[in-house]
Amino acid sequence: MGFSAPSGGLRRRALFAAALPPLVGCATPPPAGRDAPGASMPPGEASRIARLVASYPDHLRGVEGDALIWTDGSRMPIGSGQPARPFEAMLRNASIADQLRQTYEPGPLRAPPPPDHSPGRLRNTAFFRKMYGDCRDPHTAAPITRITWMPRTRPQSLNITTVNDVAGRLSQVIEALEAMPDRVKAYLTPSAGSFNCRDVADTGLPSMHASGAAIDIATRGSDYWAWSRSRGEPAYRNRIPPEIVEAFEAQDFIWGGKWYHYDTMHFEYRPELFA
């Protein structure tokens, strides 16, 4: 499966490159601040924070010390420089630094994900609530629009957020999917849902569906770790054609099939995690 980034993805990657901290060896590196995001952080962490800022230019202005600066001037702690905790602890209480620890690799999945490698499952609740709103609060809930899922195959109306142009990006995914053969499209309809003001079953924290930034394709042909677990660790299983994953990844949606606790029907918009 090849990977080709769209023009929007190329623009974000250009912004990311411009936001990277100075290379080691520069004579006079600039001080930390909005002009040098994460300059005081360890190099790997600084590059991840720079990618986060570049991925959401409508919301994030930069970094000052250990604070993420939003475009409204508010500050949010990053938790930089802190060591990784056990995965289950981070899963239930992730800092912004924690949610960026695992990088998402686009392209073919060559082997089952190793234990606890689930890029995207670590989410800082405050970060996503500020960006997308709280679906339980009518005063802060983000705008939701309706789109038609697979309009030429099996039309279905779905709700999706307009924040970060997620609805527009999903529409481009749909166009790519509609061009695929029927044997591939059989895995897509009916969709198991998009916007849903609910929590993740095993953490009690808001799902990306509650932000309106995720979609599940058809349950028929999909696999979920909790469906097949008996004793011990889950045995990986996937039947989703790689062409479907490629279409979503081209618009910066990550796939739950690349999680150790796999959810192969699930896709969510997370541009900051792409390698």
C-alpha positions as CSV (number, residue, x, y, z in Angstrom):
1,M,0.0,0.0,0.0
2,G,1.5,3.3,-1.0
3,F,1.1,6.6,0.9
4,S,0.6,9.9,-0.8
5,A,0.0,13.0,1.3
6,P,-2.6,15.5,0.0
7,S,-1.8,19.2,-0.4
8,G,-3.2,20.0,3.0
9,G,-0.9,17.4,4.6
10,L,2.1,18.9,2.7
11,R,1.3,22.4,4.0
12,R,1.2,21.0,7.6
13,R,4.5,19.2,7.1
14,A,6.0,22.5,5.8
15,L,4.8,24.3,8.9
16,F,6.2,21.5,11.0
17,A,9.6,21.8,9.4
18,A,9.6,25.6,9.9
19,A,8.6,25.1,13.6
20,L,11.4,22.6,14.5
21,P,13.9,23.7,17.1
22,P,17.4,24.7,16.1
23,L,19.8,21.9,15.2
24,V,22.4,20.9,17.8
25,G,25.6,22.9,17.1
26,C,24.0,26.2,16.2
27,A,26.1,29.0,17.6
28,T,23.4,31.1,19.1
29,P,20.1,29.2,19.5
30,P,17.1,31.4,20.2
31,P,15.5,31.3,23.6
32,A,12.4,29.3,24.3
33,G,9.2,31.1,23.4
34,R,6.7,31.4,20.6
35,D,9.5,31.8,18.0
36,A,11.3,28.6,19.1
37,P,8.7,26.1,20.2
38,G,10.1,23.6,22.7
39,A,13.7,24.9,22.5
40,S,14.3,24.0,26.2
41,M,12.9,20.5,25.8
42,P,14.8,17.3,25.0
43,P,15.2,17.2,21.1
44,G,12.8,14.3,20.5
45,E,10.1,15.8,22.6
46,A,10.6,19.3,21.1
47,S,10.1,18.0,17.6
48,R,6.9,16.2,18.7
49,I,5.5,19.4,20.3
50,A,6.5,21.4,17.2
51,R,4.6,18.9,15.1
52,L,1.5,19.4,17.4
53,V,1.6,23.2,17.0
54,A,2.0,23.0,13.2
55,S,-0.9,20.5,12.9
56,Y,-3.5,22.8,14.5
57,P,-2.6,26.3,13.4
58,D,-6.1,27.6,13.9
59,H,-5.9,26.8,17.6
60,L,-2.2,26.8,18.8
61,R,0.2,29.7,18.8
62,G,3.3,28.1,20.2
63,V,5.2,27.1,23.3
64,E,6.6,28.9,26.2
65,G,8.6,26.8,28.7
66,D,6.4,23.9,29.6
67,A,3.2,25.6,28.5
68,L,1.3,25.2,25.2
69,I,-0.1,28.6,24.1
70,W,-3.4,28.7,22.4
71,T,-4.5,31.4,20.0
72,D,-6.8,32.9,22.6
73,G,-3.8,33.4,24.9
74,S,-4.6,30.7,27.3
75,R,-1.9,28.3,28.5
76,M,-2.0,24.6,29.1
77,P,0.8,22.5,30.8
78,I,2.6,20.1,28.5
79,G,4.3,17.8,31.1
80,S,7.6,17.9,29.2
81,G,10.7,16.2,30.6
82,Q,8.7,13.7,32.6
83,P,9.5,10.0,32.2
84,A,7.0,7.6,30.7
85,R,4.6,6.0,33.2
86,P,3.0,2.5,32.8
87,F,0.8,2.6,29.7
88,E,-2.4,2.0,31.7
89,A,-1.6,5.0,34.0
90,M,-1.0,7.2,30.9
91,L,-4.1,5.9,29.2
92,R,-6.3,7.2,32.1
93,N,-4.5,10.4,32.8
94,A,-2.3,11.4,29.9
95,S,-0.4,14.7,29.8
96,I,0.0,16.5,26.4
97,A,3.6,15.1,26.3
98,D,2.2,11.6,27.0
99,Q,-0.2,11.7,24.1
100,L,2.6,12.4,21.7
101,R,5.0,9.6,22.9
102,Q,3.9,7.1,20.3
103,T,4.3,8.0,16.6
104,Y,1.8,6.7,14.0
105,E,3.5,5.0,10.9
106,P,1.4,5.4,7.7
107,G,1.5,2.7,5.1
108,P,1.3,-1.1,5.2
109,L,1.1,-2.8,8.6
110,R,3.9,-5.3,8.4
111,A,3.5,-7.0,11.8
112,P,0.9,-6.9,14.6
113,P,1.5,-3.9,17.0
114,P,3.8,-4.7,19.9
115,P,2.3,-4.7,23.5
116,D,0.9,-1.3,24.5
117,H,1.8,0.3,21.2
118,S,-1.4,2.2,20.4
119,P,-0.6,5.6,18.9
120,G,-3.6,7.8,19.4
121,R,-5.1,6.1,22.4
122,L,-3.3,8.3,24.8
123,R,-5.3,11.5,24.9
124,N,-5.2,14.5,27.2
125,T,-8.9,15.2,27.9
126,A,-8.4,19.0,28.5
127,F,-6.6,19.4,25.2
128,F,-9.4,17.9,23.1
129,R,-12.2,19.5,25.1
130,K,-10.7,22.9,24.5
131,M,-10.3,22.2,20.8
132,Y,-13.6,20.5,20.0
133,G,-15.7,21.5,22.9
134,D,-17.6,19.5,25.5
135,C,-20.5,17.6,23.8
136,R,-22.4,17.6,27.1
137,D,-22.3,21.4,27.4
138,P,-24.4,23.2,24.8
139,H,-22.4,26.4,25.4
140,T,-19.1,24.9,24.4
141,A,-20.0,22.0,22.1
142,A,-18.2,22.3,18.8
143,P,-20.2,22.8,15.5
144,I,-21.4,19.6,13.9
145,T,-22.6,19.2,10.3
146,R,-24.2,16.4,8.4
147,I,-22.4,14.6,5.5
148,T,-23.5,11.7,3.4
149,W,-21.4,8.6,3.8
150,M,-20.9,6.6,0.6
151,P,-23.6,8.5,-1.4
152,R,-23.3,6.5,-4.6
153,T,-23.0,3.1,-2.9
154,R,-25.3,3.1,0.1
155,P,-26.2,6.6,1.3
156,Q,-26.1,7.2,5.0
157,S,-26.3,10.5,6.9
158,L,-23.6,11.1,9.5
159,N,-22.8,13.9,11.9
160,I,-19.2,15.1,12.0
161,T,-17.4,18.2,13.3
162,T,-16.4,21.1,11.1
163,V,-13.5,22.0,13.5
164,N,-10.1,21.6,11.7
165,D,-12.1,20.9,8.5
166,V,-12.6,17.3,9.6
167,A,-15.9,17.2,7.7
168,G,-14.2,18.4,4.6
169,R,-11.3,15.9,5.0
170,L,-13.8,13.0,5.5
171,S,-15.6,14.1,2.3
172,Q,-12.3,13.7,0.4
173,V,-11.9,10.2,2.0
174,I,-15.4,9.3,0.8
175,E,-14.5,10.4,-2.8
176,A,-11.5,8.1,-2.8
177,L,-13.5,5.2,-1.3
178,E,-16.3,5.6,-3.9
179,A,-13.7,4.9,-6.6
180,M,-12.8,1.5,-5.2
181,P,-14.2,-1.8,-6.4
182,D,-17.3,-3.3,-4.7
183,R,-15.2,-6.0,-3.0
184,V,-13.5,-3.2,-1.0
185,K,-16.6,-1.1,-0.4
186,A,-18.3,-4.1,1.1
187,Y,-16.3,-3.3,4.3
188,L,-17.6,0.3,4.5
189,T,-21.4,0.2,4.7
190,P,-23.3,0.7,6.8
191,S,-21.1,2.9,9.0
192,A,-21.2,2.0,12.7
193,G,-21.3,5.8,13.5
194,S,-19.4,9.0,13.8
195,F,-20.3,11.8,16.3
196,N,-21.5,10.2,19.5
197,C,-21.4,11.9,22.9
198,R,-19.9,9.0,24.8
199,D,-16.9,7.8,26.7
200,V,-14.4,5.1,25.9
201,A,-15.6,1.8,27.5
202,D,-12.4,0.8,29.2
203,T,-11.2,4.2,30.5
204,G,-14.4,6.3,31.1
205,L,-12.8,9.2,29.3
206,P,-14.3,11.0,26.3
207,S,-14.0,9.2,23.0
208,M,-12.9,11.0,19.8
209,H,-16.4,10.2,18.7
210,A,-17.6,12.7,21.3
211,S,-15.5,15.3,19.5
212,G,-17.1,14.4,16.2
213,A,-13.6,13.7,14.8
214,A,-13.9,9.9,14.4
215,I,-15.9,7.4,12.3
216,D,-16.4,3.7,12.4
217,I,-16.9,1.8,9.2
218,A,-19.1,-1.3,9.0
219,T,-18.8,-3.8,11.9
220,R,-19.2,-6.6,9.3
221,G,-15.6,-7.5,8.4
222,S,-14.2,-5.5,11.3
223,D,-12.4,-6.9,14.4
224,Y,-12.2,-5.5,17.9
225,W,-9.9,-6.8,20.6
226,A,-12.6,-7.1,23.3
227,W,-14.8,-9.3,21.0
228,S,-12.2,-12.0,20.8
229,R,-10.4,-11.8,24.1
230,S,-10.7,-14.9,26.3
231,R,-7.6,-15.3,28.6
232,G,-4.3,-13.5,28.3
233,E,-3.4,-10.9,25.9
234,P,-5.5,-10.2,22.7
235,A,-4.6,-12.1,19.6
236,Y,-4.3,-9.6,16.7
237,R,-6.8,-10.0,13.8
238,N,-7.6,-7.7,10.8
239,R,-9.6,-8.2,7.6
240,I,-9.8,-4.5,6.4
241,P,-8.3,-4.0,2.9
242,P,-5.2,-1.8,2.9
243,E,-6.8,0.5,0.3
244,I,-9.3,1.7,2.8
245,V,-6.6,2.5,5.4
246,E,-4.6,4.3,2.7
247,A,-7.5,6.6,1.8
248,F,-8.0,7.6,5.4
249,E,-4.3,8.1,6.1
250,A,-4.0,10.4,3.1
251,Q,-6.3,12.8,5.0
252,D,-4.5,12.4,8.3
253,F,-6.9,10.0,9.9
254,I,-5.2,7.3,12.0
255,W,-6.5,3.7,12.0
256,G,-7.4,1.7,15.1
257,G,-6.0,-1.4,13.4
258,K,-2.5,-0.2,14.3
259,W,-3.3,-0.4,18.0
260,Y,-2.2,-3.2,20.2
261,H,-5.8,-3.2,21.6
262,Y,-7.0,-3.2,18.0
263,D,-10.2,-1.6,16.7
264,T,-10.2,-2.1,12.9
265,M,-13.4,-0.3,12.2
266,H,-12.2,2.9,13.8
267,F,-10.6,6.0,12.2
268,E,-9.9,9.4,13.9
269,Y,-8.4,12.7,12.7
270,R,-5.0,13.0,14.4
271,P,-2.5,14.9,12.1
272,E,0.0,15.5,14.9
273,L,0.8,11.8,15.3
274,F,2.0,11.1,11.7
275,A,5.7,10.2,11.4
